[in-house]
């Protein structure tokens, strides 16, 4: 099912000390690249390359020095290439600290007020952002709560956007299908994750400092069983390496299974890399990527690939055909267990939604389970689409094999709650609106208090498992309904 390769030989003898700086590359305009997932096509990067790899068993330490390449031999991985271009350097190595130019900064109603506070403190009350058209602000976490302090966060964003004349401010009344990934959110898929202090500076200047992350490569091969979704794959991986197993690394996903995934499923994989401590998630750019981009952007993009001899920090391999449905038990995404092992866990509610589990294909998967059994749910089942477009898809796209029924019709027949307005919803449980209950959720985190009440019990699961559990009132293996 899973193997991790042993460490390669030491190359310390040929590692320069101190390492001479590479000569600066000729100055050229920064290039936007192909996206990492089905988010904003103009901001993201999807990369890959089948390559030979250097492996190392200690994924929590610094990677070993790379072998000295032969003249003309390139051994850069994709992250190194991206950051080298953005810092106008000829080449970079993991662990180097560099200043990089930033194309776009996104923030929201959780991190935004702190970012704005740092900006005003450091640059003055009358300071202006570096480019009002390259700052994107989206309230989406605190928009449906009665908590007054949480509502205040959204007010701070509105006031700042009016003051700065920010062009891309998506208020809660906006109906756009927005999802931006170069941001200071810790759960959204992103190329570079940033925090409030760094982002406060980026509002004023379009550059920031970053350490070049080493890359861990995950090779997923084998035919995907019909009862699995990408959520299960990433929970399997996090269960293997732990929530700190990829700290400040890039997690790259390759293999025949990954190649077969849709863009939305690839997004699920990458969206949860932060739950293993990862800096960013990478999936191979291929025809699926290019087809997805058709008609979605007028910006030229250039796919970036690892060199054939790129050296990787470590290598994990999984035979996906042998995997079974898993969940993450409270209170950590790496507390992995087979869904069938939790069959005696009685639940109070089911939640299908969030950036990880609230995409169109997630709701189609849940509808498939409800349709197969044709019964009513036994616990309250909440449905929160990730974007306005997903909300519209729920009401308009026919579910395969349903005779033309839409997801909304199937959900209504099953007794689910009416699909809510798009937002982060209960996935972000900062406001004290939650109750001490047991929930099966398609979200990405199950820490204490994540859904509102610090003693709530959250089982992370795929949409298949969530829907099956809603029908039984217990954590349920979806194979009981899908096989």
Secondary structure, 3 states (H helix, E strand, C coil): CEEECCCCCCCHHHCCCCCCCCCECCCCCCCCCCCCCCCCCCCCCCECCCCCCCCCCCCCCCCCCCCCCCCCCCCCCHHHHHHHHHCCECCCCCCCEEEEECCCEEEECCCHHHHHHHHHHHHCCCCCCCCCCCEEEECCCCCCCCCHHHHHHHHHHHHHHHHHCCCEEECCCCCCCCCCCCECCCCCCCCCCCCHHHHHHHCCCCEEEEECCEEEEEEEECCCCCCCCHHHHHHHHHHHHCCCCCCCEEEEEECHHHHHCCHHHHHHHHHCHHHHCCCEEEECCCHHHHHHHCCCCCCCCCCECCCCCCCCCEEEEEEHHHCCCEEECCCCCCCEEEHHHHCCCECCEEEEEHHHHCCHHHHHHHHHHHHHHCCCCCCEEEEECCCHHHHHHHHHCECCCCCCCEHHHHHHHHCCCCCECCCCHHHCCCCCCCCCCEEEECCCCCCCCCCCCCCCEEEECCHHHHHHHHHHCECCCCHHHHC
